Amino acid sequence: MTPASVVTAARRKYNALTDTDFFAEAELYEYLFRAETELAYHADCIEDTVTSTSTTGTSQYTIPTSVYKIKRLTYDGAKLKPIDFRQDDLLTGSDSDTTAEGTPQYYVYFDDKVELRPTPNAAQTLQWRVYKEPSIHTSATTFISPTRYHMAYVDFIVSEMHAKEKNLGSAQYYRTIWERHKAEARRIEKRLKRGDSFASVLDEDSLQGTLIGPT
């Protein structure tokens, strides 16, 4: 589906196909954006892979646009391990001692930026596997969220339309349906990310170790 077809489906469900005065197109696209954003944060359902290039002697890199969570970051094909500031201090010795160059093995995240440890000593490919936020739509844009959730957005939009009309009973009815969609989306995404493996808890003793502990 397209954003335009989702908005049309919501208008049809509400019986407001031609009512562009009270329910302006821009307003319905704002409802759609809110629904898509809410589901993205709830279920981590908008995934993307982005590549960039490191710079010799530069440790800090801004995360790609619209990204809110990093699933995996690699440097020249090798996975980098996320660490916190306490672990970073153990690696660098102090907050100011971050100039050592080499092949990065770790990254620390803060303020929508990552700092690689050690600082890259070569220009290599950084591959970001990430979860993203949507952008607000117009009639000419396309979805980046999975097709399987497009019809769910209709119920969120219809709920907001009823709320605007102060028909709170119907608004709550469709909001309840929307919450069910969210719960189901979260289950679906967890199942897809697990693939064909069984859900299990890894024994810490079986994990690969580093100077900062299990990875």
Residue pairs with C-beta under 8 A, 6 or more apart in sequence:
1 9
1 143
1 147
1 150
1 151
2 142
2 143
3 29
3 32
3 137
3 138
3 139
3 141
3 142
3 143
4 139
6 32
6 150
6 151
6 153
6 154
6 157
7 25
7 28
7 29
7 32
7 157
8 17
9 151
9 154
10 28
10 31
10 153
10 154
10 157
10 158
10 161
11 17
11 19
11 23
11 28
13 154
13 158
14 23
14 158
14 161
14 162
16 22
16 23
16 161
22 164
23 161
23 164
25 139
28 157
28 161
29 136
29 137
29 138
30 136
31 156
31 157
31 160
31 161
32 137
32 153
32 156
32 157
33 134
33 135
33 136
33 137
34 156
34 160
35 152
35 153
35 156
35 157
35 178
36 46
36 134
36 143
36 145
36 153
37 133
37 134
38 156
38 182
39 45
39 145
39 149
39 152
39 153
39 181
39 182
39 185
40 46
40 68
40 131
40 132
40 133
40 134
40 145
41 68
41 133
42 182
42 185
42 186
43 182
43 185
43 186
43 188
43 189
44 69
44 131
44 189
45 145
45 146
45 149
45 185
45 189
46 131
46 132
46 133
46 134
46 144
46 145
46 146
47 71
47 129
47 130
47 131
47 132
48 64
48 67
48 129
48 130
48 131
48 132
48 144
49 127
49 128
49 129
49 130
50 64
50 67
50 127
50 128
50 130
51 125
51 126
51 127
51 128
52 61
52 64
52 125
52 126
52 128
53 123
53 124
53 125
53 126
54 61
54 75
54 104
54 116
54 120
54 122
54 123
54 124
54 125
54 126
55 120
55 123
56 101
56 120
56 121
56 122
56 123
57 101
57 119
57 120
57 121
58 119
58 120
59 98
59 115
59 116
59 117
59 118
59 119
59 120
60 113
60 114
60 115
60 116
61 113
61 114
61 115
61 116
61 126
62 112
62 113
63 70
63 109
63 112
63 113
63 114
63 128
63 130
64 128
64 130
64 132
66 132
66 133
66 134
66 135
67 112
67 128
67 130
67 131
67 132
67 133
68 131
68 132
68 133
69 130
69 131
70 82
70 109
70 114
70 128
70 129
70 130
71 129
71 130
71 131
72 79
72 127
72 128
72 129
73 79
73 80
73 82
73 107
73 114
73 126
73 127
73 128
73 129
74 80
74 125
74 126
74 127
75 103
75 104
75 116
75 120
75 124
75 125
75 126
76 103
76 122
76 124
76 125
77 125
77 127
78 103
78 105
80 104
80 105
80 106
80 107
80 116
81 105
81 106
81 107
81 210
81 212
81 215
82 106
82 107
82 108
82 109
83 91
83 106
83 107
83 108
83 117
83 212
84 108
85 108
85 110
87 106
87 108
87 212
87 213
88 106
88 108
88 115
88 117
89 95
90 211
90 212
91 106
91 117
91 211
91 212
92 98
92 100
92 117
98 115
98 117
98 119
99 119
100 118
100 119
101 118
101 119
101 120
101 121
102 118
102 119
102 121
103 118
103 120
103 121
103 122
104 116
104 117
104 118
104 119
104 120
105 117
105 118
105 210
106 116
106 117
106 212
107 114
107 115
107 116
107 117
108 114
108 115
108 117
132 144
134 143
134 144
134 145
135 141
135 144
137 143
143 150
148 188
149 181
149 185
152 178
152 181
152 182
152 185
155 174
155 177
155 178
155 181
156 174
156 175
156 178
156 181
158 174
159 170
159 171
159 172
159 173
159 174
159 175
159 177
159 178
160 171
162 168
162 170
162 171
162 173
162 174
163 171
204 214
207 214
207 215
208 214
208 215
209 215
